[in-house]
Amino acid sequence: MPTACAIRLLGQHDAALLDRVAPDVFDQPVSPRWAAEFLADPRHHMVVPLDEGQVVGMASGVHYVHPDKAPELWVNEVGVAPTHEGRGIGRQLLRALFAHGRALGCTEAWLGTEPDNTRARRLYAALGGQEETMVYVTFRLDAESP
């Protein structure tokens, strides 16, 4: 059954909302420094559900442009507190983030997930997402690299 959480698009002056986050919404504790920088950047976007003033989930993304492509929305993360899973919040978050991307002129949204993350993959499929094969490559930039 869907919950009655209010979904909110965060803006530059909403960092204080991230002081009250339910456990396991983010991978790490929220850093006031990084939260302020994220929210001040007009290309970074985050929607959150609020349950009695507490953030119980989030979906974040970045919209970007390239000289030969229309703007796109990269969905960085989606998280819902275990206490609020199974209530349709993930769908609400992604729908809100996609609507915001459309308003910004984005013509496509994309994300990556692990092959064994079946819960996330079911969510993305339910919203019409199409899986594609891709190779994921990372580089460590906090150490000397090529």
CYANA upper distance limits for C-alpha pairs under 8 A (distance plus 0.5 A):
  1 MET  CA     86 GLY  CA      8.14
  1 MET  CA     87 ARG  CA      5.76
  1 MET  CA     88 GLY  CA      7.65
  2 PRO  CA     87 ARG  CA      4.94
  2 PRO  CA     88 GLY  CA      5.58
  2 PRO  CA     89 ILE  CA      7.51
  3 THR  CA     87 ARG  CA      6.13
  3 THR  CA     88 GLY  CA      7.66
  3 THR  CA     89 ILE  CA      7.68
  4 ALA  CA     51 ASP  CA      8.35
  5 CYS  CA     49 PRO  CA      5.97
  5 CYS  CA     50 LEU  CA      5.88
  5 CYS  CA     51 ASP  CA      5.72
  6 ALA  CA     49 PRO  CA      5.84
  6 ALA  CA     50 LEU  CA      5.86
  6 ALA  CA     51 ASP  CA      7.60
  7 ILE  CA     47 VAL  CA      7.06
  7 ILE  CA     48 VAL  CA      5.99
  7 ILE  CA     49 PRO  CA      4.80
  7 ILE  CA     50 LEU  CA      6.96
  7 ILE  CA     92 GLN  CA      8.04
  7 ILE  CA     93 LEU  CA      7.54
  7 ILE  CA     96 ALA  CA      8.16
  8 ARG  CA     47 VAL  CA      5.86
  8 ARG  CA     48 VAL  CA      5.82
  8 ARG  CA     49 PRO  CA      6.72
  8 ARG  CA     50 LEU  CA      8.00
  9 LEU  CA     45 HIS  CA      7.97
  9 LEU  CA     46 MET  CA      6.42
  9 LEU  CA     47 VAL  CA      4.82
  9 LEU  CA     48 VAL  CA      7.08
  9 LEU  CA     96 ALA  CA      8.47
 10 LEU  CA     14 ASP  CA      6.28
 10 LEU  CA     39 LEU  CA      7.75
 10 LEU  CA     45 HIS  CA      7.66
 10 LEU  CA     46 MET  CA      6.19
 10 LEU  CA     47 VAL  CA      6.43
 10 LEU  CA     48 VAL  CA      7.86
 11 GLY  CA     39 LEU  CA      6.40
 11 GLY  CA     40 ALA  CA      8.09
 12 GLN  CA     36 ALA  CA      7.84
 12 GLN  CA     39 LEU  CA      5.17
 12 GLN  CA     40 ALA  CA      5.38
 12 GLN  CA     41 ASP  CA      8.38
 13 HIS  CA     39 LEU  CA      8.08
 14 ASP  CA     18 LEU  CA      8.11
 14 ASP  CA     39 LEU  CA      8.10
 15 ALA  CA     19 ASP  CA      7.89
 15 ALA  CA     32 PRO  CA      7.94
 15 ALA  CA     35 ALA  CA      6.75
 15 ALA  CA     36 ALA  CA      6.58
 15 ALA  CA     39 LEU  CA      7.65
 16 ALA  CA     20 ARG  CA      8.32
 17 LEU  CA     21 VAL  CA      8.30
 17 LEU  CA     53 GLY  CA      8.37
 17 LEU  CA     54 GLN  CA      8.13
 17 LEU  CA     55 VAL  CA      7.66
 18 LEU  CA     30 VAL  CA      7.49
 18 LEU  CA     35 ALA  CA      8.26
 18 LEU  CA     55 VAL  CA      7.46
 19 ASP  CA     30 VAL  CA      8.16
 20 ARG  CA     53 GLY  CA      8.04
 20 ARG  CA     54 GLN  CA      5.75
 20 ARG  CA     55 VAL  CA      6.64
 21 VAL  CA     25 VAL  CA      7.57
 21 VAL  CA     54 GLN  CA      6.19
 21 VAL  CA     55 VAL  CA      5.12
 21 VAL  CA     56 VAL  CA      6.78
 22 ALA  CA     54 GLN  CA      7.13
 22 ALA  CA     55 VAL  CA      6.55
 22 ALA  CA     56 VAL  CA      5.78
 22 ALA  CA     57 GLY  CA      8.27
 22 ALA  CA     81 ALA  CA      6.63
 23 PRO  CA     81 ALA  CA      6.76
 23 PRO  CA     82 PRO  CA      8.49
 24 ASP  CA     79 GLY  CA      8.25
 24 ASP  CA     80 VAL  CA      7.96
 24 ASP  CA     81 ALA  CA      6.05
 24 ASP  CA     82 PRO  CA      7.58
 25 VAL  CA     56 VAL  CA      6.98
 25 VAL  CA     57 GLY  CA      5.84
 25 VAL  CA     58 MET  CA      7.38
 25 VAL  CA     79 GLY  CA      5.54
 25 VAL  CA     80 VAL  CA      5.75
 25 VAL  CA     81 ALA  CA      5.46
 26 PHE  CA     30 VAL  CA      7.88
 26 PHE  CA     58 MET  CA      8.48
 26 PHE  CA     79 GLY  CA      7.03
 30 VAL  CA     34 TRP  CA      8.18
 30 VAL  CA     35 ALA  CA      7.35
 31 SER  CA     35 ALA  CA      6.41
 32 PRO  CA     36 ALA  CA      6.53
 33 ARG  CA     37 GLU  CA      6.86
 34 TRP  CA     38 PHE  CA      6.46
 35 ALA  CA     39 LEU  CA      6.60
 36 ALA  CA     40 ALA  CA      6.54
 37 GLU  CA     41 ASP  CA      6.89
 38 PHE  CA     44 HIS  CA      6.62
 39 LEU  CA     44 HIS  CA      7.21
 39 LEU  CA     45 HIS  CA      7.83
 43 ARG  CA     62 VAL  CA      6.00
 43 ARG  CA     63 HIS  CA      5.94
 43 ARG  CA     64 TYR  CA      7.48
 44 HIS  CA     60 SER  CA      7.94
 44 HIS  CA     61 GLY  CA      6.48
 44 HIS  CA     62 VAL  CA      5.15
 44 HIS  CA     63 HIS  CA      7.35
 45 HIS  CA     60 SER  CA      6.05
 45 HIS  CA     61 GLY  CA      5.74
 45 HIS  CA     62 VAL  CA      6.56
 45 HIS  CA     63 HIS  CA      8.48
 45 HIS  CA     97 LEU  CA      8.26
 46 MET  CA     58 MET  CA      7.19
 46 MET  CA     59 ALA  CA      6.12
 46 MET  CA     60 SER  CA      4.77
 46 MET  CA     61 GLY  CA      6.96
 46 MET  CA     97 LEU  CA      7.88
 47 VAL  CA     58 MET  CA      6.13
 47 VAL  CA     59 ALA  CA      5.97
 47 VAL  CA     60 SER  CA      7.07
 47 VAL  CA     93 LEU  CA      6.80
 47 VAL  CA     96 ALA  CA      7.56
 47 VAL  CA     97 LEU  CA      6.97
 48 VAL  CA     55 VAL  CA      6.74
 48 VAL  CA     56 VAL  CA      7.76
 48 VAL  CA     57 GLY  CA      6.10
 48 VAL  CA     58 MET  CA      4.95
 48 VAL  CA     59 ALA  CA      7.17
 48 VAL  CA     93 LEU  CA      7.42
 49 PRO  CA     55 VAL  CA      6.30
 49 PRO  CA     56 VAL  CA      6.35
 49 PRO  CA     57 GLY  CA      6.22
 49 PRO  CA     58 MET  CA      7.30
 49 PRO  CA     89 ILE  CA      7.99
 49 PRO  CA     93 LEU  CA      7.96
 50 LEU  CA     54 GLN  CA      5.75
 50 LEU  CA     55 VAL  CA      5.30
 50 LEU  CA     56 VAL  CA      6.63
 50 LEU  CA     57 GLY  CA      8.44
 51 ASP  CA     55 VAL  CA      7.09
 51 ASP  CA     56 VAL  CA      7.13
 56 VAL  CA     80 VAL  CA      6.48
 56 VAL  CA     81 ALA  CA      5.76
 56 VAL  CA     84 HIS  CA      7.44
 57 GLY  CA     78 VAL  CA      8.04
 57 GLY  CA     79 GLY  CA      5.72
 57 GLY  CA     80 VAL  CA      4.48
 57 GLY  CA     81 ALA  CA      6.25
 57 GLY  CA     89 ILE  CA      8.13
 57 GLY  CA     90 GLY  CA      8.37
 58 MET  CA     77 GLU  CA      8.18
 58 MET  CA     78 VAL  CA      6.18
 58 MET  CA     79 GLY  CA      5.81
 58 MET  CA     80 VAL  CA      6.99
 58 MET  CA     93 LEU  CA      7.35
 59 ALA  CA     75 VAL  CA      7.92
 59 ALA  CA     76 ASN  CA      8.06
 59 ALA  CA     77 GLU  CA      6.05
 59 ALA  CA     78 VAL  CA      4.77
 59 ALA  CA     79 GLY  CA      6.94
 59 ALA  CA     93 LEU  CA      6.44
 59 ALA  CA     94 LEU  CA      7.15
 59 ALA  CA     97 LEU  CA      7.61
 60 SER  CA     75 VAL  CA      6.45
 60 SER  CA     76 ASN  CA      6.03
 60 SER  CA     77 GLU  CA      5.92
 60 SER  CA     78 VAL  CA      7.12
 60 SER  CA     97 LEU  CA      8.13
 61 GLY  CA     73 LEU  CA      6.97
 61 GLY  CA     74 TRP  CA      5.86
 61 GLY  CA     75 VAL  CA      4.67
 61 GLY  CA     76 ASN  CA      5.48
 61 GLY  CA     77 GLU  CA      7.60
 61 GLY  CA     97 LEU  CA      8.16
 62 VAL  CA     73 LEU  CA      6.18
 62 VAL  CA     74 TRP  CA      5.77
 62 VAL  CA     75 VAL  CA      7.11
 62 VAL  CA     76 ASN  CA      7.78
 63 HIS  CA     71 PRO  CA      7.09
 63 HIS  CA     72 GLU  CA      6.03
 63 HIS  CA     73 LEU  CA      4.84
 63 HIS  CA     74 TRP  CA      6.69
 63 HIS  CA    101 GLY  CA      7.65
 63 HIS  CA    106 CYS  CA      7.79
 64 TYR  CA     71 PRO  CA      6.04
 64 TYR  CA     72 GLU  CA      6.17
 64 TYR  CA     73 LEU  CA      7.09
 64 TYR  CA     74 TRP  CA      8.37
 65 VAL  CA     69 LYS  CA      7.24
 65 VAL  CA     70 ALA  CA      6.92
 65 VAL  CA     71 PRO  CA      5.08
 65 VAL  CA     72 GLU  CA      7.14
 66 HIS  CA     70 ALA  CA      7.64
 66 HIS  CA     71 PRO  CA      7.65
 70 ALA  CA    105 GLY  CA      8.26
 70 ALA  CA    106 CYS  CA      7.14
 70 ALA  CA    107 THR  CA      6.95
 71 PRO  CA    105 GLY  CA      6.76
 71 PRO  CA    106 CYS  CA      5.01
 71 PRO  CA    107 THR  CA      6.83
 71 PRO  CA    108 GLU  CA      8.09
 72 GLU  CA    101 GLY  CA      8.22
 72 GLU  CA    106 CYS  CA      5.17
 72 GLU  CA    107 THR  CA      6.40
 72 GLU  CA    108 GLU  CA      5.58
 72 GLU  CA    109 ALA  CA      6.25
 72 GLU  CA    110 TRP  CA      8.40
 73 LEU  CA     98 PHE  CA      8.46
 73 LEU  CA    101 GLY  CA      6.64
 73 LEU  CA    106 CYS  CA      6.64
 73 LEU  CA    107 THR  CA      8.49
 73 LEU  CA    108 GLU  CA      6.74
 73 LEU  CA    109 ALA  CA      4.96
 73 LEU  CA    110 TRP  CA      6.97
 74 TRP  CA    109 ALA  CA      6.17
 74 TRP  CA    110 TRP  CA      5.66
 74 TRP  CA    111 LEU  CA      6.34
 75 VAL  CA    109 ALA  CA      7.39
 75 VAL  CA    110 TRP  CA      6.54
 75 VAL  CA    111 LEU  CA      5.56
 76 ASN  CA    111 LEU  CA      7.07
 78 VAL  CA     90 GLY  CA      7.62
 78 VAL  CA     93 LEU  CA      8.46
 78 VAL  CA     94 LEU  CA      8.48
 79 GLY  CA     90 GLY  CA      7.91
 80 VAL  CA     84 HIS  CA      6.96
 80 VAL  CA     85 GLU  CA      6.60
 80 VAL  CA     89 ILE  CA      7.73
 80 VAL  CA     90 GLY  CA      7.26
 81 ALA  CA     85 GLU  CA      6.88
 84 HIS  CA     89 ILE  CA      8.06
 85 GLU  CA     89 ILE  CA      7.72
 88 GLY  CA     92 GLN  CA      6.89
 89 ILE  CA     93 LEU  CA      6.56
 90 GLY  CA     94 LEU  CA      6.74
 90 GLY  CA    123 LEU  CA      7.87
 91 ARG  CA     95 ARG  CA      6.53
 91 ARG  CA    123 LEU  CA      7.40
 91 ARG  CA    127 LEU  CA      7.76
 92 GLN  CA     96 ALA  CA      6.63
 93 LEU  CA     97 LEU  CA      6.66
 94 LEU  CA     98 PHE  CA      6.43
 95 ARG  CA     99 ALA  CA      6.57
 96 ALA  CA    100 HIS  CA      6.74
 97 LEU  CA    101 GLY  CA      6.70
 98 PHE  CA    102 ARG  CA      6.68
 98 PHE  CA    109 ALA  CA      7.72
 99 ALA  CA    103 ALA  CA      6.77
100 HIS  CA    104 LEU  CA      6.86
101 GLY  CA    105 GLY  CA      6.97
101 GLY  CA    106 CYS  CA      5.71
101 GLY  CA    107 THR  CA      8.47
101 GLY  CA    109 ALA  CA      8.32
102 ARG  CA    106 CYS  CA      5.55
102 ARG  CA    107 THR  CA      7.19
113 THR  CA    117 ASN  CA      7.30
113 THR  CA    120 ALA  CA      8.04
113 THR  CA    121 ARG  CA      8.12
117 ASN  CA    121 ARG  CA      6.78
118 THR  CA    122 ARG  CA      6.55
119 ARG  CA    123 LEU  CA      6.89
120 ALA  CA    124 TYR  CA      6.73
121 ARG  CA    125 ALA  CA      6.59
122 ARG  CA    126 ALA  CA      6.55
123 LEU  CA    127 LEU  CA      7.02
124 TYR  CA    128 GLY  CA      7.06
124 TYR  CA    129 GLY  CA      5.60
124 TYR  CA    130 GLN  CA      8.48
125 ALA  CA    129 GLY  CA      5.30
125 ALA  CA    130 GLN  CA      7.25
139 PHE  CA    145 SER  CA      8.42
140 ARG  CA    145 SER  CA      7.53
141 LEU  CA    145 SER  CA      7.29
